[in-house]
């Protein structure tokens, strides 16, 4: 099942690249901005609950699609860009097994526990 999810997420990542190509930005913006959503991990400095909330907002596809659609509706390419970056980043993370976070801690995700097991 893990491979099927990874293939699906790869397809969604490629779709994110396609959506980016429709926007009026130079290609170098995509790799430059792709890791920006990971700054949301700074929320973990305030504890697991705040960290999970901050992380999930900037890694949730509903947020990404909402930003993108609002950007289309009001004609704002920067909102569309934000949506595409969040969407693409979330897909990239899920290819590597990083999912939305639970409040128990960073390594507890909707895709399962990540990281090495403590011995």
N, C-alpha and C positions, 0 to 999 in steps of 0.2 A: 504493500500500500504506500510505503514511503516514496518509492520511485514514481508511482503514478502522481502523487501530490507534487513532487519535484518537477515532473514533466508539465503538469498543468500550470504550475507557477512560472516555469520558463516561458510558456506560451503567453501568460499574462504580462510577464516582463517585456517580451517582444512587442506585445500590444501597446504597452506603455511607451516604448520607443517610437512606435508608429504614431501614437497620439502626439508625442513631442514633435515629431517631424511635421505635423500640421500647424504647429505654432510658429510665430515669427521670430524665433530666437536662434542664434548661432549654435551649432552642434556642441561646441565645447561647454556650453552651459549645463548640458545633461550630466556628464560625469562630474562636473564641479559641484553641482547641487545634490547629486544622488545620495550622499551620506549625511546631508544636513538633518534629516529627521532623527538621526541617532543622538543629536544633542539633547533630545528629550530625556535621555538616560540621566541627565543631571538632576532630574526630579528625585532620583534615588538618594540624593544627598539629604532630602527631607524625610526619608523613610520609605519603606516598601509600598505603603498605600499610595502616597503621593507619586512615587516613582512609577508604579504600575499605571496609574491614571494618566500621567504625562506621556509615558511611553505609548500607551494604547491610543491616545488621541492622535498622535503623529504616525501611527502605524495601522490605522483602521481604514479599510477600503470605503466604508460609508462616508467618512470624513473626506477622503480623497475625491470620491465621485461627487459629493455635494459641492465641494470647492470648484471642481471642474465644471459642473452643470451651472452653478451660479455665475461663473466666469463667462460661460457661453451666453447665458441669458442677458447679462448686463454688458457683454462685449468687452470684458476685461481679460486680456491675455495673461496677465500676471497671476490672477486667481486660477486660470486654467493651468498655468505652469505649476503652481503649488499643488494642485490636484494630481497632475501627472507625476510629479516627483514623489509625492507620498504614495501614490498607487504603485509606481515602479519600485520604489524602495521596499515597500511591504512585500511585494512579490519576490524581490531579490533576497530579502531576509528569510522568507519561507522556503526558498530553494535550499537554503543552508540549515533549515530546521528551527529557525527562530520565529516564534509565534507571539501572539498577544499575551501579555503578562497577567499572572494572578498576583494577588496581594501577599502571598507567602514569601515572595522573593523573586529576584530577577530570573533565576533558572527554572521557574515554574511557568510553563506556557500552555496554551490551548493545543499545541502540537506534542506535548509531553515535556518531560524534564530534559534540560540541556546541560551540557558540560560533563566533566568527569565525575564519577561517583567517588565520594570520600570514603577512605578505608580506615 
